[in-house]
């Protein structure tokens, strides 16, 4: 919501400055001189507009693919965590019940602790503190199989745990993804190179000048805001949500409650 307010403020400010400059140039520069620039300015704006539009399209496409990749990673991690939960329930006591508790606690940790920090892109605490996933790994490697069936189960549990580790790392990296300062400089300078030449084009009717400038500035600011909104997959108006983990939590707690493996998480 705050970013939307900032976007509106920027839109009004840029539009106001553009209209003021257009009126100032219209008063100071002779009409005949502006008319001689019309043809060249139109060609210039067309070329620059096409190049700039293609660049913006590539940026938006890349951010869209980044969001889809982050969403796929979330679904893959939650699915693998559920597989680990099912494997843990097959492990003999005391390891099995302990792993089940740890997996439930870790899934809850993702929803209640990690996700809000990912939304705020404040991952310092996640890197400084140990995760409950570390405890799952430590308990898993201490298991000593005594039969071929337990050996297979042990191997599958370690593989699932390793995949969850990798998926968590990818999720945190996705949360840190964003556009670099260089790309934002190009976006801002590109917008200026599109707007400035239009100030020196003579338009007979001033009302048309206002409408044209307003539409141009509005489109450029709207595109820039869309890019800003998409650059962080876990925040903005259409973020990747934690729903797969919430469904995991509900299903796992239901299974544990039905079969009495755990009294209450």
C-alpha positions in Angstrom: 0.0 0.0 0.0 2.8 2.4 0.9 4.6 1.7 -2.4 1.3 2.5 -4.3 1.1 5.8 -2.5 4.7 6.6 -3.4 3.9 5.6 -7.0 1.0 8.1 -7.1 3.2 10.8 -5.6 5.9 10.2 -8.2 3.3 10.2 -11.0 1.9 13.5 -9.9 5.3 15.1 -9.5 6.7 13.9 -12.8 3.5 14.9 -14.6 3.5 18.3 -13.0 7.1 19.0 -13.9 6.6 17.8 -17.4 3.6 20.1 -18.0 5.4 23.1 -16.4 8.4 22.6 -18.6 6.1 22.2 -21.7 4.3 25.5 -20.9 7.6 27.2 -20.2 9.2 26.1 -23.5 6.0 27.0 -25.3 6.3 30.6 -24.0 10.0 31.1 -24.4 10.7 29.3 -27.8 9.2 30.8 -30.9 6.5 28.8 -32.6 8.3 28.7 -35.9 11.4 27.2 -34.3 9.4 24.5 -32.6 7.6 23.6 -35.8 11.0 23.1 -37.6 11.8 20.4 -34.9 8.6 18.5 -35.3 9.6 16.1 -38.0 13.0 15.3 -36.5 11.6 15.0 -33.0 8.9 12.5 -34.1 11.5 10.3 -35.8 13.8 10.5 -32.7 11.0 9.7 -30.3 9.8 6.8 -32.4 13.2 5.2 -32.5 14.0 5.7 -28.9 10.4 4.6 -27.9 10.8 1.3 -29.7 14.2 0.6 -28.2 13.0 1.5 -24.8 9.8 -0.4 -25.1 11.6 -3.6 -26.1 14.0 -3.2 -23.1 11.1 -2.8 -20.7 9.4 -5.8 -22.2 12.5 -7.9 -21.6 12.7 -6.7 -18.0 9.1 -7.5 -17.3 9.4 -10.9 -19.0 12.5 -11.7 -16.9 10.8 -10.7 -13.7 7.7 -12.7 -14.6 9.8 -15.8 -15.2 11.6 -15.1 -11.9 8.3 -15.1 -10.1 7.1 -18.3 -11.7 10.5 -20.0 -10.8 10.1 -18.9 -7.2 6.5 -20.3 -7.1 7.7 -23.6 -8.6 10.5 -23.8 -5.9 7.9 -23.3 -3.2 5.7 -26.0 -4.5 8.7 -28.4 -4.9 10.0 -27.7 -1.4 6.6 -28.2 0.3 6.0 -31.4 -1.7 9.5 -32.7 -0.7 8.9 -31.8 2.9 5.7 -33.8 2.9 7.6 -36.7 1.4 10.1 -36.4 4.3 7.2 -36.4 6.7 5.8 -39.6 5.3 9.2 -41.3 5.4 9.7 -40.1 9.0 6.5 -41.8 10.0 7.9 -45.1 8.8 11.1 -44.8 10.8 11.2 -46.9 14.0 10.9 -45.3 17.5 12.4 -43.2 18.9 13.7 -41.6 15.7 10.4 -41.6 13.8 8.2 -39.8 16.3 11.0 -37.3 16.9 11.4 -36.5 13.2 7.6 -36.1 12.8 7.7 -33.5 15.6 10.7 -31.7 14.1 9.1 -31.6 10.6 5.9 -30.2 11.9 7.9 -27.6 13.9 10.0 -26.7 10.8 7.0 -26.3 8.5 5.4 -24.0 11.1 8.7 -22.1 11.4 8.5 -21.4 7.6 5.0 -20.1 7.9 5.3 -18.0 11.1 8.9 -16.9 11.1 10.7 -17.3 7.8 7.9 -16.1 5.5 7.4 -12.6 7.1 11.2 -12.0 6.9 11.2 -13.1 3.3 8.4 -10.6 2.6 10.4 -7.8 4.2 13.6 -9.0 2.5 15.2 -9.1 6.0 17.1 -12.4 5.9 19.9 -11.5 8.3 18.3 -13.4 11.2 17.7 -16.5 9.0 21.4 -16.7 8.1 22.6 -16.0 11.7 20.4 -18.5 13.6 20.1 -22.2 13.1 17.0 -23.6 11.5 14.9 -26.5 12.8 15.9 -28.2 9.6 19.4 -28.6 11.1 17.8 -30.6 13.9 16.0 -32.8 11.4 19.3 -33.5 9.6 21.2 -34.2 12.8 18.5 -36.6 14.0 18.4 -38.4 10.6 22.2 -39.1 10.4 22.2 -40.6 13.9 19.8 -43.3 12.8 21.5 -46.8 12.6 19.6 -49.2 10.4 19.6 -52.8 11.4 17.8 -54.4 8.5 17.9 -54.0 4.7 14.5 -52.4 4.8 15.6 -49.9 7.3 18.8 -49.2 5.2 16.6 -48.3 2.2 14.4 -46.1 4.4 17.5 -44.5 5.9 18.9 -43.7 2.5 15.6 -42.2 1.2 15.2 -40.1 4.4 18.7 -38.6 3.9 18.0 -37.9 0.2 14.7 -36.2 1.1 16.3 -34.2 3.8 19.1 -33.1 1.4 16.5 -32.0 -1.2 14.7 -29.9 1.4 18.0 -28.3 2.4 18.6 -27.3 -1.2 15.1 -26.1 -1.7 15.3 -23.9 1.3 18.5 -22.3 0.1 16.9 -21.7 -3.3 13.8 -20.1 -1.6 16.0 -17.7 0.4 17.9 -16.8 -2.8 14.7 -16.1 -4.6 13.6 -13.8 -1.8 16.7 -11.7 -2.3 16.3 -11.4 -6.0 15.7 -8.0 -7.4 16.8 -5.5 -10.0 20.3 -4.0 -9.7 20.9 -0.2 -9.5 22.2 -0.3 -13.1 18.9 -1.5 -14.5 17.0 1.1 -12.6 19.3 3.8 -13.9 18.6 2.6 -17.5 14.8 2.6 -16.8 14.9 6.1 -15.4 17.2 7.6 -18.0 15.3 5.8 -20.8 12.0 7.4 -19.6 13.6 10.8 -19.6 15.0 10.3 -23.2 11.4 9.6 -24.3 9.8 12.5 -22.5 12.3 15.3 -23.0 12.2 15.4 -26.9 8.4 15.7 -26.8 8.8 19.0 -25.0 10.2 20.6 -28.1 7.4 19.4 -30.4 4.9 22.1 -31.3 1.2 21.2 -30.8 -1.4 23.8 -32.0 -4.0 23.0 -29.3 -2.7 23.2 -25.8 -5.4 20.9 -24.5 -4.1 18.1 -26.7 -0.6 18.8 -25.4 -1.9 18.3 -21.8 -3.7 15.1 -22.8 -0.7 13.7 -24.7 1.8 14.5 -22.0 -0.5 13.0 -19.3 -0.9 9.7 -21.2 2.8 9.4 -21.9 3.9 10.1 -18.4 1.1 7.9 -16.9 2.2 4.9 -19.2 5.9 5.3 -18.3 5.2 5.6 -14.6 2.8 2.7 -14.7 5.3 0.5 -16.4 8.1 1.4 -14.0 5.7 0.7 -11.0 4.9 -2.7 -12.5 8.6 -3.5 -12.7 9.1 -2.4 -9.1 6.1 -4.5 -8.0 7.4 -7.6 -9.7 11.0 -7.4 -8.7 10.4 -9.1 -5.4 8.6 -12.4 -5.8 7.3 -12.6 -2.2 6.0 -9.1 -1.9 3.9 -6.6 -3.9 0.4 -6.8 -5.1 0.7 -10.3 -6.5 3.2 -12.2 -4.2 4.1 -15.8 -4.1 2.2 -17.1 -1.1 2.9 -19.6 1.7 -0.3 -21.6 0.9 1.5 -24.9 0.1 3.1 -24.9 3.5 -0.2 -24.1 5.2 -1.8 -27.0 3.4 1.1 -29.2 4.5 0.6 -28.2 8.1 -3.1 -29.0 8.0 -2.6 -32.3 6.3 0.3 -33.4 8.5 -1.5 -32.4 11.7 -4.6 -34.3 10.5 -2.6 -37.5 9.9 -0.9 -37.2 13.2 -4.1 -36.6 15.0 -5.9 -39.4 13.3 -3.3 -42.0 14.0 -2.2 -40.8 17.4 1.5 -40.4 16.6 1.6 -37.0 18.2 -0.8 -35.6 20.8 -0.5 -31.9 19.9 2.1 -30.0 17.9 
